[in-house]
Every structure is written in C-alpha cells, then in structure tokens.
C-alpha cells in the first residue's frame, strides 16, 4: 500500500432552481434551500481537509426565479456556492444552445461534457473533463449527459452526439487512454443519464479505464447506499436541495483506487449548519423582483390539485390536459408530464405559482391522425419500461380512457367518448412542439405519419400563455383522478 489520503466529496443533482427553504410537511421545520445547503457545504469545507463539491446536472429550470432570468440568476447564485466542477443536464439546454454557451461563460466553475460535438469538425462543444489536483492527488472528472439532450438540440443541425451507452463507454476509454502515462489517482464520471443507465454504463466500462465512481442525476433517485457494479461506486442525491450526498473516501496512491468509503444522504434541515446569510440576501434580490411582478392571484381551485408522479394520471395533469384540449379544439390532448414542474398547485393560484409550475414557452399544434396512430402512441408511452423515472410520460384529457396490461406488455383498450378507438377513423390530437420534434422517440410515430392523414395547424405559439388565459377565465375549477390512464 502506498500513500493514502482521505477525501470528502459532496454531491447534488437536479437542483432545478430550488433556491428557497420550505416547511417540511407535518413538522413545521424548514428544510432545503440553497442558503442552508451552502451553510452545510461551508461547514464541511471548514471541518475536513480535502473537500470537493460537485453537481451532476439540471441546475436550471423549475423555479420562477430561474425562468424569469433565463438561468442567469441560477449561474450567479451557483457562483456563490462555488462547486468544484459540474456537468450538463438536459434542462441546461431549455433556453437554447446559444444561451447555454452564454451561461457557461457566466459560470466561475468548470462545466464538463464529453459527448456533444460540432458536426463536421470533430470538435467537442464543451470541455470534456477536468482534473483537480488536491493534496498531491490528481482527480479526473468526465461529464456524460442523457440522451434527452439530443432531443433538445435536435433543431440545430451543427450539433451531434453519440447516443448509446456503448458509445459513451468508448468515449470514456478515449479520454482515460490519453492519460495512461499520467498518475490519475481517482476517476469520477459526472453523469446525467438516470440511475438505471448509470448501472448499465458501469457494467460496460473496461477495468483499465480506471473509473472509480459515477455520481449521477436525472432520475431523481433516492438511495440508502450506493450501488457497486464492475467495482464502480454509483450514487445520486434525489432532487432539489432538501438533501445532499456525501462520500468520505480513502484513496491509495499506488493502486489509484478507493480502499475505504462511507456514503450518506444528508438531510438539509434546520440545525445542520448556519445558513449562508450573504447567499440568502443575494437570492432575495431576485425573489423580491419576482414576487412584485408575479404575486397576484389568477384563479382559485376547488381543492389543492396534485402531480406527485409523472407516469400516472394526476388531478393537476387532468386539468391542464382538459384546458388545452378545450382551447385547442382537439379530440385528444397529450401534455408532457415533465412539463408540469410542481407536485401540487392551489387552492389559490398566483401567477408566480403557475409560472413555476408550467414554465415552458412552447408552441402547440393540432394534427389529424387515424385511430391506429393513436393506438401506437398510447402503447408507446404507457409501456412498462417507460415508467422508470427516465421515460417521457403524458397526461391526457377526459374524453380518453386507456388501459395498459403490464403482464401482456400491450395496450388493452383505448376509448374515446366511451367508444373504442376505430383504426381507420380520423381524430384530432394536440401536441406541444417539443413532443412533435421528438414524436418518433417518445410516441413511436414519425413526423410524416403525424401528417399522413391531413395537414397540421399551429394553434398556439406559446402554450403557457394559453393555459394562463384559461385559468384566469375559469374560477373555482377542479379535477380528480378518474381512470384516464390505467395500468393492470
């Protein structure tokens, strides 16, 4: 055994603009918020000798403060946190690729990604890795991002990427091979591909790559302990700022490996540390502006509507799908479950609440499709393997009832206004722009197939504005879960 050294690695992921502390349900105590999380990070940095703080993607999107300032507020606030290195998540692309490149310049910390390329030039879009020298040890971080980024940047023909995990593992090999003659003591992948994909990727990595750890995001997975696959430790820290992951590891300089470790998921609760007062003051400068602009109520629900899980029918999802179906005069409306960012909304809904819940400013179009095409769509997004926290799920309006058999792995029934969908009959369906762009991957239907039965019509250039107008004009409305999407 050679020289050994202890390191503490703190890690967050999918923070989604979760800047402010909240009252814990049923407890009355404050949890989360960046000021308290920063206080804990500062405390650990004082207590431990060799501390690294990393973020595995999706810093932006999910709060009104973030969307109002198009992520610039998030980057400025993250500069206060001073992470040592971060990787890209799919939501870093929500404001467009040119804006992401601007945000990267605003950041005072390195942002790594190894798998986005400028087509035709073989040039990586971002810095693929970052090496940190600490206590005489060299630690390499490599960034890998979810395939959904390809969906987000698909409109830009200059940007390309590998898409399979096999190709991702090869890319890691290319980078680590380039440093075979250098003494890299610890190699960590910062990924944003979801926990199941992290496990699969770890199994594909060649031992000679020397990857010791995968710190991931995207699937919002809560763990009791890290997984260990192919001698690679895999961890992630849920979602938001209510908790942070903590590795305390011992690294051997001779074998360039972790010889001992302890991992904890640390709740960010009152008393764990002194909140970072200066950071809170800075966040408040953004919050005050947003509160003044967005504090007015726009409507009231009959009850609090919820959206706790993406891949099942929810009361909030039902309301949004019904509203857009009515506004768009569509037989069927599909609303991406991931576009609904709040777990609950109401009873009183302010503009702030609404915009934080539904922040995406995208178009909406109406298509005429056959019943067979509808059956293909529902069979695709309701399939078992799509309900793993990483798939794209939908909420539907009340004229539709769909039953999927998990045992048969097939769509069991699909009805419209109480009658079975007829294969050669024509129906109108509303889709939001992002899902039109990615219809083949998410719904199993190509753009050509969407257009085969008739022309499409753009019925809204900004679906968030349309839905806001609907809510303003409909007071004391509500919805319940009523069996629109059923899994048996």
HELIX and SHEET records of a PDB file:
HELIX    1   1 UNK A   34  UNK A   47  1                                  14    
HELIX    2   2 UNK A   64  UNK A   68  1                                   5    
HELIX    3   3 UNK A   72  UNK A   81  1                                  10    
HELIX    4   4 UNK A   90  UNK A   93  5                                   4    
HELIX    5   5 UNK A   97  UNK A  106  1                                  10    
HELIX    6   6 UNK A  148  UNK A  152  1                                   5    
HELIX    7   7 UNK A  165  UNK A  177  1                                  13    
HELIX    8   8 UNK A  195  UNK A  204  1                                  10    
HELIX    9   9 UNK A  207  UNK A  209  5                                   3    
HELIX   10  10 UNK A  277  UNK A  294  1                                  18    
HELIX   11  11 UNK A  315  UNK A  328  1                                  14    
HELIX   12  12 UNK A  337  UNK A  339  5                                   3    
HELIX   13  13 UNK A  351  UNK A  357  1                                   7    
HELIX   14  14 UNK A  371  UNK A  381  1                                  11    
HELIX   15  15 UNK A  384  UNK A  386  5                                   3    
HELIX   16  16 UNK A  433  UNK A  437  1                                   5    
HELIX   17  17 UNK A  439  UNK A  443  1                                   5    
HELIX   18  18 UNK A  447  UNK A  451  1                                   5    
HELIX   19  19 UNK A  463  UNK A  472  1                                  10    
SHEET    1   A 6 UNK A 110  UNK A 112  0                                        
SHEET    2   A 6 UNK A  85  UNK A  87  1                                        
SHEET    3   A 6 UNK A  51  UNK A  56  1                                        
SHEET    4   A 6 UNK A   4  UNK A  12  1                                        
SHEET    5   A 6 UNK A 243  UNK A 252 -1                                        
SHEET    6   A 6 UNK A 257  UNK A 267 -1                                        
SHEET    1   B 2 UNK A  22  UNK A  23  0                                        
SHEET    2   B 2 UNK A  30  UNK A  31 -1                                        
SHEET    1   C 3 UNK A 123  UNK A 124  0                                        
SHEET    2   C 3 UNK A 116  UNK A 118 -1                                        
SHEET    3   C 3 UNK A 159  UNK A 161 -1                                        
SHEET    1   D 6 UNK A 129  UNK A 134  0                                        
SHEET    2   D 6 UNK A 137  UNK A 145 -1                                        
SHEET    3   D 6 UNK A 186  UNK A 192  1                                        
SHEET    4   D 6 UNK A 213  UNK A 215  1                                        
SHEET    5   D 6 UNK A 232  UNK A 235  1                                        
SHEET    6   D 6 UNK A 227  UNK A 229 -1                                        
SHEET    1   E 2 UNK A 297  UNK A 300  0                                        
SHEET    2   E 2 UNK A 348  UNK A 350 -1                                        
SHEET    1   F 2 UNK A 305  UNK A 306  0                                        
SHEET    2   F 2 UNK A 344  UNK A 345 -1                                        
SHEET    1   G 5 UNK A 394  UNK A 396  0                                        
SHEET    2   G 5 UNK A 332  UNK A 336 -1                                        
SHEET    3   G 5 UNK A 426  UNK A 432  1                                        
SHEET    4   G 5 UNK A 364  UNK A 370 -1                                        
SHEET    5   G 5 UNK A 457  UNK A 460 -1                                        
SHEET    1   H 4 UNK A 419  UNK A 420  0                                        
SHEET    2   H 4 UNK A 410  UNK A 416 -1                                        
SHEET    3   H 4 UNK A 400  UNK A 405 -1                                        
SHEET    4   H 4 UNK A 485  UNK A 487  1                                        
END                                                                             
